[in-house]
């Protein structure tokens, strides 16, 4: 009988000891699949800071906005977690931006309660109480409009003008969910992706247009795992999203066409006006790109911070505008 040498025995022993530890490490390095790993009762405060810098025809303007949202896991089922998000009432925020000093009114809640289900396996979310949110926003508008008119009637037309297009987005579920996308997206946007370091994932999605109308908006998103900090148990994920702005161009063409009154124009005048309008619309250019940096706590898969930068460019005859919006969301227990 032949016995193995001492060197061979040591190599075999080391392999047996190290291999079980190496296998999960190699698997972790190769791929990362994120899903919610929460517990009922988990809470987070979202501190949201938005910095907006815009330049229009050479004139620069800067704005800063801050708000807080409170997130709580209120229940769970075998299929999903139930999240409750307390978010600022959009009607009161718009009134405050116009300078309306309304004070407290028990009829108008300061916060909207958004209730989402988040799938355990995919991380996909759905706003379950959208009808309740819809009713609350519309009732808040009626209440605040009365208050604005009573306290400062000069602000009433501006408030009506600002709120009318927003209220138009609350006509169906898809639009309500699109409006509150910023509330849930920082929490769930990295879920359901099979990340591999140095690989880039590409997805194309269609959603309700924030401009209203029948058109849907196509977004092309690229997302990649930048790195994983094993010591701190954190993942750094980057995203790039590009919006198809063609629906906006079509909407503007339809609006421009509606301004022409054929009854008051001769055939020649209508032809010239149509030609001029077509030239101006052809010269219009729009571009919207969103970049994101996500830091995820791998112990719970709660985000630690999400920073998104929106670069919006619009160009039209006599008007050129560039807007940069940096939105920072920090999560704390």
Secondary structure as the mmCIF struct_conf table of DSSP 4:
data_model
#
loop_
_struct_conf.conf_type_id
_struct_conf.id
_struct_conf.beg_label_comp_id
_struct_conf.beg_label_asym_id
_struct_conf.beg_label_seq_id
_struct_conf.end_label_comp_id
_struct_conf.end_label_asym_id
_struct_conf.end_label_seq_id
HELX_LH_PP_P HELX_LH_PP_P1 UNK A 3 UNK A 5
HELX_RH_AL_P HELX_RH_AL_P1 UNK A 6 UNK A 30
STRN STRN1 UNK A 32 UNK A 33
TURN_TY1_P TURN_TY1_P1 UNK A 40 UNK A 41
STRN STRN2 UNK A 43 UNK A 56
TURN_TY1_P TURN_TY1_P2 UNK A 57 UNK A 58
STRN STRN3 UNK A 59 UNK A 76
BEND BEND1 UNK A 78 UNK A 79
STRN STRN4 UNK A 80 UNK A 88
HELX_RH_AL_P HELX_RH_AL_P2 UNK A 90 UNK A 97
TURN_TY1_P TURN_TY1_P3 UNK A 98 UNK A 99
TURN_TY1_P TURN_TY1_P4 UNK A 106 UNK A 107
BEND BEND2 UNK A 108 UNK A 108
BEND BEND3 UNK A 110 UNK A 110
STRN STRN5 UNK A 111 UNK A 119
TURN_TY1_P TURN_TY1_P5 UNK A 120 UNK A 122
STRN STRN6 UNK A 125 UNK A 127
TURN_TY1_P TURN_TY1_P6 UNK A 128 UNK A 129
HELX_RH_AL_P HELX_RH_AL_P3 UNK A 130 UNK A 151
HELX_RH_AL_P HELX_RH_AL_P4 UNK A 153 UNK A 168
TURN_TY1_P TURN_TY1_P7 UNK A 169 UNK A 170
BEND BEND4 UNK A 171 UNK A 172
HELX_RH_AL_P HELX_RH_AL_P5 UNK A 173 UNK A 179
TURN_TY1_P TURN_TY1_P8 UNK A 180 UNK A 180
HELX_RH_AL_P HELX_RH_AL_P6 UNK A 181 UNK A 188
TURN_TY1_P TURN_TY1_P9 UNK A 189 UNK A 192
STRN STRN7 UNK A 194 UNK A 195
TURN_TY1_P TURN_TY1_P10 UNK A 197 UNK A 198
STRN STRN8 UNK A 200 UNK A 208
TURN_TY1_P TURN_TY1_P11 UNK A 210 UNK A 211
BEND BEND5 UNK A 213 UNK A 214
HELX_LH_PP_P HELX_LH_PP_P2 UNK A 215 UNK A 215
STRN STRN9 UNK A 216 UNK A 229
TURN_TY1_P TURN_TY1_P12 UNK A 230 UNK A 233
STRN STRN10 UNK A 234 UNK A 243
HELX_RH_AL_P HELX_RH_AL_P7 UNK A 246 UNK A 259
HELX_RH_3T_P HELX_RH_3T_P1 UNK A 262 UNK A 264
BEND BEND6 UNK A 265 UNK A 265
HELX_RH_AL_P HELX_RH_AL_P8 UNK A 267 UNK A 283
STRN STRN11 UNK A 285 UNK A 297
TURN_TY1_P TURN_TY1_P13 UNK A 298 UNK A 301
STRN STRN12 UNK A 302 UNK A 316
TURN_TY1_P TURN_TY1_P14 UNK A 317 UNK A 318
STRN STRN13 UNK A 319 UNK A 332
#
